[in-house]
């Protein structure tokens, strides 16, 4: 992916293309490799995310777990009560449950850990 990005940037310079607004981010969500980017010009752009098929349902349910900004939506998954300390790097752990009748504590609680996108430094693949 890094090489594709470099080739595209070279083509932009050689052809005086108007699609000069290019971004590329690499990272991981859990142990899965994830790539995000956009191509466009000063008036419009298209964002894309490349991820393993097993993470597609999560991408649709919790788009913020991959750094997607969808306006005023909450960044937590639906029905989450609180965020806990992560159980592993590249993950977030959430507490699910219901408020008690008097609203002072939670009942029927359980935790769920999901992969969470962590961006790598721009020079990650250049390091020996």
Secondary structure, DSSP 8 states (H G I E B T S, - for coil): -HHHHHHHHHHHHHHT-S--EEEEEEEEETTEEEEEEEEE-SS-EEEEEE--GGGHHHHHH-GGGGT---TT--SS-TTEEEEE--SSTTEEEEEEEEE-TTSSSEEEEEEEEEE-EEE--TTGGG--
